[in-house]
């Protein structure tokens, strides 16, 4: 409930800040004088920015089940399945969250957690993970995913994505309108936006979208360090998580659908747009952590 209240509060504050800044800079008077309704634009930016992000969050669990073709473990049919469910339950109890749903999917070594609420989440591991790791290492990976849930990472990432989306939608249209007004000085044939507005908005949506993606990816990488530390805390020692990361570094990383990629144990190797830090940095962070 606290996270939902935070979501709503952040939603309101983003729009309020944009409105206050526009008022202080005199942008609202300029835009209103030139036919652009700032209040309507703020509402549009709010809906477009947070609407898509929150819908994505709410459907994240069913989408994960569908896109990864998860085999849900409702009633364990083997000792391995019973062990996985028992491990998830142990960590969930220790972390103080409700028991997540548990599933297995076919693929290279990977795992993910998803869901809109801490007490109604999902943890899934791949067959490749189970086949290529020791039980202690798999246990550490499961701890990592449970830590994501306990940290509220799904809601946090939705908040950040929503804030970034709102700024992109708002700024691209304000700047686009200003560019269009400049290009059409002295032209009183039409009060509506011209080609300059549409071209500028499209270009700025792309450019600012890339900039927003960099910010979101940075937050995502910091979240991975916290989940690694959370797994170490749940296990009472950090060596198993370090061993699991080292093992993952020597295995081909399994790709996850885009809907759950950011919540996986591994991610694409990139720089500014990478959702996960390099394995070496994650191991080093655990080595340097206290305890």
N, C-alpha and C positions, 0 to 999 in steps of 0.2 A: 504493500500500500504506500509506503514511503517513497518508493521509486516512481509509482504512478503520480503521486502528488508532485514529485520533483519534475516529472515530465511536463505536467500541466503548468507548473510555475515557470519552468524554463521557456515553455511555449509562449506564455504571456509576456515574460520579461524580454525575450528577443524582439517581439513586435514593439513593445514599449520603448526599448532602447533605440530601435530604428526610427520610431516616430519622434523621440526627443532629439536625437542627433539631427534629423532632417529639419526640425523646427529651429534648433539653435543655429544651424548653418544657413537658414533661410531657404533651404531647398523646397520646403513645402509651399512657401509663397510663390516661388518661381514656377513650380510645377502646376499649382492650382491656377495661376494666372495664364498659363499656356495650355490649359484644358486637361491636365492629368489629375485625377482624383487620388491623392496620396493615401487616404484611408482605405479606399477600394484596393489600391495596389498592395498595401500592407496585409489586407485580408487575403488577397490572392496569393501573396508570397507565403503567408502562414499556411494556407491550405495546401499549396503545392509543395512547400518545403517539408512540413511535418506530416502531411497526409500520406505521402508515399512511404516515408520511413516507418510510420506506426503501422500501416497496413502490412508492410514487409515483416515487421516484428510479430504481429498477430498471426500471420500465416506461416511463420518460420518452421514450426514443428511439423505440420502436415506436408509442407513443401519438402522438408528434409526426408520424410518418410517416402515420399513419392519419387523424388529425384535420385535417391540412393538405393531405392528398392530394398528398404530395410526389412530384415527378418526380426520381428519383435519377439522378445523373450517374455511372454506373459506367464507361461508355466515352463520352467527349465526342463529340457528333455535329455540333458546330459550333464555329467559332472562339470564340464567346462562352462556350460551355460549357468549352472548353479553357482559356480565360483564367481563368474562375472557379476551376476545379480547380487551376490553376497558382498562383493567388494564395493559395488556402487552403494549398496545400502549402508555399509559400514562407514564410508566416507560421508554420505549424506547425513547420517545421524551425527557424526562428529562435527560437521560443518553447520548443523542446525537448520537444514532445509528439508523439504518434503522429498520422499523417495521419487527420483526421476524414472521415467520410462527407460527401458534398456533395449538396445537393438544391435544387430550385427549386419554389416554390409560387405559384399564381395569387393575386393580391391587391394591395392598396394597398401603398405603400412600407413595408417592414419586413424584419427579418431576425432569426434567433434561433440559439442554440446550445444543445444539450442532450446528455444522456448521463450515465451513472453514473460513468464512468471517463475520465480524461484521454486515455488512449490508445485509447479506443473511443467516440468522441463523434460529434456530427453538427453541421454548419453548414448553414444554409439561408437563401436570400435570395428575396425576392418578385419577381415580374415587374414590379410597379410600381416597385420600387427600381431595377431595371436600366434601366427605360425613362425614369425621371425624374432620374437622377443621372449625372454624369460618371464615367468609369472611376476616376479618382483618388478621388472621393467614395465609390464602391462599395467600392474597395479599403480605405478607412478603416473603413467599416462592417464589412467582413469581418475586419479587424484587431481591431476591438472585440469581435466574437464569439469570435475565437480567444483573445483576452485573457481572456475569461470562462472558457474551458476551462483555459487555463494557470494562472489564479488559483484553480482548483478551486471555482468559485462554485456549481456545482450541488450538490456535497457540503456546502459551507458552509451554503447555504440550507436543506438538508435537516436538518443538525444543529440550526440555530436553530429551525426549525419543530418538530422533534421535542422539543427542550427546552421550548418554549412549550406544546406539546400536553400534555406530561407534567405540567407545573405546573397547567394548566387542569383536567385530569382529576383529579389528586390533590386540589387545593385545593377544587374544587367539591364533591367527595364528603365531604371532612373537614368543611367548613363546613355542608354539607347535613345531615350526621349530627348535628352539634352543635345546629343549629336544630331538628331533629326531636326530639332528646333533651330540649331545653328545652320544646318544646310538649307533650311527653308526660310531663312530670314527674308521678310518682304513678300513672301508668298501667302496670300490670304484666300486662295482658291478653296482650300479645304482645312478644316480644323482637326481632322483626324491624323493619326500618325502616317508618315510616308515610308518610302522604301529604306531611307536611312535608319529609321527605327527598327524595322524588321531585320535588316542585315546586321546592324550593330548588336541587337539582342541575341541573334543566333551565334555570332562570333563570341560575344562575351559569355554566353551560357557555356560554350565549350572551354574557353580559356579559364574562366573562374571555376568551372567544374573541375578542371585539372588541378587548380590550386587547392580547392576544397578537398579533393581526393588525397592530396599530399598530407593535409592536416589530419584527416581521418585515419590515414595509414600510420601516421606517427603515434596517435593515441592507441591504435591497435597494437603496435609493437610494445608500448609500455605496458599494456594489459597482459601481454604474454609473459613478461618478466614477473608480474605479480602472480599469475597463475602458476608459474614454475615454483615460486616461493611458497604458494599456497599448497601445492602438492607435497613439497618437502615438509611443511608443517603438519599436514594430515598424516603423513607417514612417520613423522617423528625423526626423520633423518633426510639429508639432501642427496646422499650418494645414489640411491635408486633413480631419482629424477635425472641426475647427471649421467648415469649409465644409459638410461632410456634415450636421452638426447644424443649421446654419443652413438648409440646404435642407429638412431634415425638418421644421423649424419652420414652413415655408411650404407644406407639403404635408399633405393629409389623412392622418392616422395610420392605418395598417392595423391592424385588430384581430386578435389571435392567440387561439387557443383557450386556455382557462384553464390547461391542462396546461403550456404553454410561454410564457405571457404574461410572466412575470417575467424570462425570458431574452431577450426581444426588444430591439431597438434603441430602440423607443419604447414608451410605456405610457400608461395612462389618466391624465388630468389630474385629480389629486385632491390633497388635503392630507395628512392623517395616514395614509391608506390607499394612497397612490400608490406603486407599485413603482419608478417612475422619477422623477428630479428634473425640474423644468422645464427646457426646452431652454436658456433664457437662463442659468440657473445652471450648467449643464454647460459652456457656451461660456466663461463667466466663469472657471470653475475651470481650464480649459485655458489661457486667456489669462494667468492669474496663476501658472501652474506654471512652474517653472524649466526652461530648455532650449528 
